Amino acid sequence: APEGTPVKAFDLSRVAFIGISEGAGIHGVLAHPGRLATAYTHLAGGDKAPRLRVGQYLDAGEVVGQVGQPGVAGAPHLHFMVSRGWLIDPLTLLPAASRPPK
């Protein structure tokens, strides 16, 4: 995604972590119902940095931050992860009709 593209919360969530991680740059983790967590890495910094607080609640689709290039990133992109104590394929969370063909 181009630098500055809004990054939105996957679902209703609570901010579990927002900060800087070595190599990942600006990084946020959201906790969702059902022990689900989503991580958003390489978010934009400076005046485009996320304005989130740990414990803050977000609705589905609410802006988490913007795509950036901090940390060890060769080009602007978003690293998105989903876990339930282990990493899971985010496509499995979409309704079957919304999944891309295999």
C-alpha positions as CSV (number, residue, x, y, z in Angstrom):
1,A,0.0,0.0,0.0
2,P,1.3,3.5,-0.7
3,E,2.8,5.4,2.2
4,G,0.1,7.3,4.2
5,T,-2.7,4.8,3.4
6,P,-5.0,4.6,6.5
7,V,-4.7,1.3,8.4
8,K,-7.9,0.3,10.0
9,A,-8.8,-1.9,13.0
10,F,-9.9,-5.4,11.9
11,D,-12.7,-5.5,14.5
12,L,-13.9,-4.2,17.8
13,S,-10.7,-4.0,19.9
14,R,-8.7,-2.6,22.8
15,V,-5.1,-1.3,22.3
16,A,-2.8,-3.7,24.1
17,F,0.5,-2.2,22.9
18,I,1.6,0.8,20.9
19,G,5.3,1.7,20.7
20,I,8.5,1.2,18.8
21,S,10.0,-2.2,18.3
22,E,13.6,-2.8,17.0
23,G,13.4,-3.6,13.3
24,A,9.6,-3.2,13.1
25,G,9.5,0.5,13.8
26,I,6.1,1.8,15.1
27,H,4.1,-1.2,16.0
28,G,0.6,-1.7,17.5
29,V,-1.2,-4.7,18.9
30,L,-5.0,-4.8,19.3
31,A,-6.8,-7.3,21.5
32,H,-10.2,-8.5,20.3
33,P,-12.9,-10.7,21.8
34,G,-12.3,-14.4,21.8
35,R,-8.5,-14.1,22.6
36,L,-7.8,-12.9,19.1
37,A,-5.0,-10.3,18.6
38,T,-3.9,-8.3,15.6
39,A,-0.6,-6.7,15.1
40,Y,0.2,-3.8,12.7
41,T,3.9,-3.1,12.0
42,H,5.8,-0.4,10.0
43,L,3.2,2.3,10.8
44,A,4.1,5.9,9.8
45,G,5.9,8.1,12.3
46,G,6.3,11.8,12.9
47,D,3.1,13.8,12.5
48,K,1.5,10.7,11.0
49,A,2.2,8.5,14.0
50,P,-0.7,6.7,15.7
51,R,-2.4,8.7,18.4
52,L,-3.5,5.7,20.4
53,R,-3.3,4.9,24.1
54,V,-3.0,1.5,25.7
55,G,-6.4,0.5,27.0
56,Q,-8.2,2.6,24.4
57,Y,-11.2,1.0,22.6
58,L,-11.5,1.0,18.8
59,D,-14.5,0.1,16.7
60,A,-14.1,-2.0,13.6
61,G,-12.7,0.1,10.8
62,E,-11.4,2.9,13.1
63,V,-8.0,4.2,12.0
64,V,-5.1,2.7,13.8
65,G,-2.4,4.6,11.9
66,Q,-1.0,5.0,8.4
67,V,1.3,2.8,6.3
68,G,4.9,3.9,6.7
69,Q,8.5,2.8,6.3
70,P,10.0,2.9,9.8
71,G,12.3,0.2,11.2
72,V,14.0,-2.1,8.8
73,A,11.7,-1.6,5.8
74,G,13.0,-1.1,2.2
75,A,9.7,0.4,1.0
76,P,6.4,1.5,2.6
77,H,4.2,-1.5,3.6
78,L,2.1,-2.9,6.4
79,H,3.0,-6.1,8.2
80,F,-0.3,-7.5,9.5
81,M,-0.5,-10.5,11.8
82,V,-3.4,-12.3,13.5
83,S,-3.0,-14.7,16.4
84,R,-4.9,-16.7,19.0
85,G,-1.8,-17.6,21.0
86,W,-0.3,-18.8,17.7
87,L,-0.3,-17.2,14.2
88,I,-3.3,-17.9,12.1
89,D,-4.2,-17.2,8.5
90,P,-6.4,-14.0,8.5
91,L,-8.3,-15.2,5.5
92,T,-9.9,-17.9,7.6
93,L,-11.7,-15.2,9.5
94,L,-13.5,-14.0,6.4
95,P,-16.9,-15.4,5.5
96,A,-16.4,-18.1,2.8
97,A,-18.1,-15.9,0.1
98,S,-15.5,-13.1,0.7
99,R,-12.4,-15.3,0.5
100,P,-10.2,-15.0,-2.6
101,P,-10.1,-18.2,-4.8
102,K,-7.3,-20.6,-4.1
